[in-house]
């Protein structure tokens, strides 16, 4: 897999990772595993171009509280690519 070769203006302005999850972002909730947030964030910055959100959070699932990782992307194409290509995601 190749890394991005052109500079991204969002990286230069430090506006790529947002501090909150906006409603218009495409989002996914993943189960939390130790230290996976930093590796996923690094993979996103190396392989994708758009704005994103990564943070730990609480999710209600079947009337129980589940601690997990919230990931959101502004572009739905990047969400699809992330779900298919990220090596840090393990499926059962």
SVG drawing of the C-alpha trace seen along z (x, -y; Angstrom):
<svg xmlns="http://www.w3.org/2000/svg" viewBox="-32 -26 37 41">
<polyline fill="none" stroke="black" stroke-width="0.4" points="0.0,0.0 1.4,-3.4 1.5,-6.4 0.1,-9.8 2.7,-11.7 1.1,-15.1 0.8,-17.4 -2.8,-17.7 -3.9,-21.2 -6.0,-19.9 -2.8,-18.4 -0.9,-21.7 -3.6,-23.7 -4.0,-21.0 -7.7,-20.7 -7.9,-17.0 -8.9,-15.4 -11.9,-17.0 -12.5,-17.2 -16.2,-16.2 -18.3,-13.9 -20.6,-16.0 -24.0,-14.7 -23.1,-14.6 -20.1,-12.3 -20.5,-8.6 -19.7,-6.8 -19.0,-3.3 -18.7,-1.9 -16.0,0.7 -15.3,2.8 -12.4,1.3 -9.1,3.1 -5.9,2.0 -4.0,-0.7 -5.9,-0.2 -7.0,-3.9 -3.5,-5.2 -2.8,-2.6 -6.1,-3.2 -5.5,-7.0 -2.0,-6.6 -3.4,-4.3 -6.1,-6.9 -3.6,-9.8 -1.2,-7.8 -3.8,-6.3 -6.8,-8.7 -7.3,-12.4 -10.4,-13.7 -11.5,-14.8 -12.1,-12.2 -12.9,-11.6 -11.5,-8.9 -12.2,-8.6 -13.2,-6.3 -16.9,-6.5 -19.9,-4.8 -22.5,-3.2 -25.9,-1.8 -26.5,1.7 -29.4,3.9 -30.0,1.9 -26.4,2.3 -23.6,-0.1 -20.7,0.9 -17.3,-0.8 -15.9,-1.2 -14.2,-3.2 -16.1,-5.8 -14.8,-6.4 -16.3,-8.9 -15.5,-10.2 -16.8,-13.2 -16.6,-11.3 -18.6,-8.1 -16.2,-6.7 -13.4,-6.9 -15.5,-5.0 -16.0,-2.2 -12.3,-2.1 -11.4,-2.1 -13.8,0.8 -12.4,2.9 -8.7,2.1 -7.6,1.3 -5.5,4.1 -6.3,3.3 -9.9,4.4 -10.4,8.1 -13.6,9.7 -15.0,12.8"/>
</svg>
